[in-house]
Amino acid sequence: MTPEQDEAINRTIKRLERVALLRGALPLCFVGFGVAGLYAWVASTGDDAVQTFWIGVPLGVIGSVLAIVGYRGRLREIRKPGDPTTRHYPWLFIGWVVVVAGLLIPPYTAG
């Protein structure tokens, strides 16, 4: 393959990856901030709920922030010329793990 063909393939792959990344990272941010908002609202309704649901708020926010860090870093990688790397995907994975933990830990400890 010629260098021009390689560059055209890289651009196409990066464009497709940007769309896939957007589909994965934006819901993660919304879910994380949604979990934080929901549990903050539940915690503000009663004293017993504060002890149960307090951990969901920071986990949801931290997971969303990690997703934003991974998303921004990945977009920076995609925009750079040359071959893409997967260096920022662990941030997105850790963000999903933290958001899911924030979603599941408080109800699990409630019962």
N, C-alpha and C positions, 0 to 999 in steps of 0.2 A: 504494500500500500504506500501511497505517496504521503508526504507530510500534510498536504492539504486535505486529503481524505481522512487522515487521522484526526486532524483538528476539527473537521466537520462532524465526525463521529463523536468526539469529545463534547462538542457543543450540544449535540442532540441528547446525549446521555445526561449532561448537566441540566438541560431544560426539563427532561423527564424526571430527574431526581428532585429538582426544585418543586415540582408539582406534588410529588409523593411526600416530600418533606413537609410541605405546607399542610397536606392532609393529615399527617401524623402529629405535627407539633402544635398546631392551633387547637385541636380538641383537647390535647393534654393541658395547655394553658387554661382553657375555659373550664375544664373539669377541676383542675387544681384550685383555681380561684373560686369556683362554685362550691367546692367542698369546704374551703375556708369560710366563705360567706354563710353557707348553711349552718355549719357547726358553730360559728360565732353567733348567729341568730339564736340557735337552740341553746347555747350556753348562756345567753343573756336572758332567757326566759325563766330560769330557776337556779337555785343554789346547788341542787343535786346534779343538775345537768352540767354545771361548770366543772365539777370534779370528773365527770365522765367524758365530756366532749372537748376539753381544752386542748388535747394533743392533736386533734384533727386540723385545727386552724393553722398552726405553724407547719405541719407536714404538707398541707395543701399549698401553702404559699411557697415553701421551699421547693417543692416539686415543680411548681410553675416557673419559678426563677431558674431552676436548673434547666428546664426545657427551653426557656428563652436564651440562656447562655449557649446551649447546644445548637439551637436553631440559628442564632446569629453567627456563631462560629462556622457552622456548616454552610451557610449562605456565603460567607466570606471565602471559604474554600472553593465553592462552586464558581464564584466570580473570577477567581484567579486563573490565569492561563496555565495550561499543562494538565497532567493527569490528576484526577480527583483522588482524594484519600478518604478514609473513614475515621479520621481522628476525633471528630466531635460526636459521633454516635453514642459513645458511652454516657455522655451528659443527658441525652434524650432517654436512654434506657434507665438511668438512675432516677431521672425525673418521673418516669412512669411508675417505678417501684415505690418511690416516696409518696406519690399521689395515691396509689392504690393502698399503701399502708395507712395513709391518713384517712382514707375512706373506710377501711375495714377495722382498724384497731378500736376506735371509740365504740361502735355498736357491739363488738366482741367483748369488750370489758364491761359493758352496761349490764349484761345478763349474767 
